Amino acid sequence: MSSQEEILSDGRFSCVARDPRFWEMPEKERKVKIDKRFRAMFHDKKFKLRYTVDKRGRPVNYTSTENLKKFYALSESDTDLSESDSKDLAVKKKKKKKVKGKGEADS
């Protein structure tokens, strides 16, 4: 079997090495970036399906959320926002608990 170098050195196929249409897509660009409005599809039960067989009838054990994670990624700016949003919510909940605790102690 011919090696990759021999094939690329052949004059008939030398343009393949220089043509960007045949380059492998970078790992960062493979997934479609989605924003925070659609982040619920990664953990919502409405989007989760369990598969028992694949398209050829062979038994498998995986869910549709694994496919979603394979093809989609949250945009980086939204992941930063979502982390800060979750921290803000946690702080607000703690403040509400403290306010309720003080009000109950007075009465």
C-alpha positions in Angstrom: 0.0 0.0 0.0 1.3 3.5 -0.9 2.1 5.9 1.9 0.6 9.3 2.2 3.8 11.0 1.3 4.1 9.0 -2.0 0.6 9.9 -2.9 1.1 13.6 -2.3 4.4 13.7 -4.2 2.6 12.3 -7.2 2.0 15.1 -9.7 -1.6 14.1 -10.2 -2.5 14.5 -6.5 -0.2 17.3 -5.4 -2.9 19.9 -5.5 -4.8 18.0 -2.8 -2.2 19.0 -0.2 -2.5 22.7 -1.0 -6.2 22.9 -1.5 -8.1 24.1 1.6 -11.2 22.1 0.6 -9.4 18.9 1.5 -7.9 20.1 4.8 -9.2 18.6 8.0 -11.5 20.9 10.0 -10.0 22.1 13.3 -11.5 20.6 16.4 -12.7 24.0 17.7 -14.7 24.7 14.5 -16.4 21.3 14.2 -19.2 21.9 16.5 -22.0 24.4 15.9 -21.9 27.2 18.5 -25.3 27.9 20.1 -26.1 30.6 22.6 -27.6 30.4 26.1 -31.2 30.4 24.8 -30.7 26.8 23.7 -28.6 25.5 26.5 -31.6 23.7 28.1 -31.5 21.1 25.3 -28.4 19.5 26.9 -30.2 18.6 30.1 -34.0 18.9 29.4 -35.9 15.6 29.5 -37.9 16.6 26.4 -34.7 16.3 24.3 -33.5 13.1 25.8 -34.3 9.8 24.0 -32.8 6.4 24.8 -31.8 4.3 21.9 -31.7 0.5 22.1 -30.8 -0.3 18.5 -28.9 1.6 15.9 -30.1 2.2 12.3 -28.8 -1.3 11.3 -30.6 -3.1 14.1 -27.5 -3.7 16.3 -28.1 -3.3 20.1 -26.7 0.0 21.5 -27.0 1.8 24.7 -26.8 5.6 24.3 -29.0 8.7 24.4 -29.7 11.5 22.0 -28.1 14.0 24.4 -24.7 12.4 23.6 -25.4 13.2 19.9 -26.3 16.8 20.8 -23.0 17.2 22.7 -21.1 15.7 19.8 -22.5 18.3 17.3 -23.3 21.4 19.4 -21.3 23.5 21.8 -22.3 26.5 23.9 -20.6 29.6 22.6 -17.7 30.7 24.9 -19.2 34.0 25.8 -22.4 32.3 26.8 -20.7 29.8 29.0 -19.0 32.6 30.9 -22.4 34.3 31.3 -24.2 31.2 32.4 -21.6 30.6 35.1 -21.9 34.1 36.4 -25.7 33.9 36.2 -25.7 30.7 38.2 -23.5 32.3 40.8 -25.8 35.4 41.0 -28.8 33.1 41.5 -27.1 31.3 44.3 -26.2 34.6 46.0 -29.8 35.8 45.7 -31.2 32.6 47.2 -28.8 32.9 50.1 -29.9 36.5 50.7 -33.5 35.5 50.6 -33.0 32.8 53.1 -31.2 35.2 55.5 -34.0 37.8 55.1 -36.6 35.1 55.9 -34.7 33.8 58.8 -34.4 37.3 60.4 -38.1 38.0 59.9 -39.2 34.8 61.5 -37.0 35.4 64.5 -38.6 38.8 65.2 -42.2 37.3 65.3 
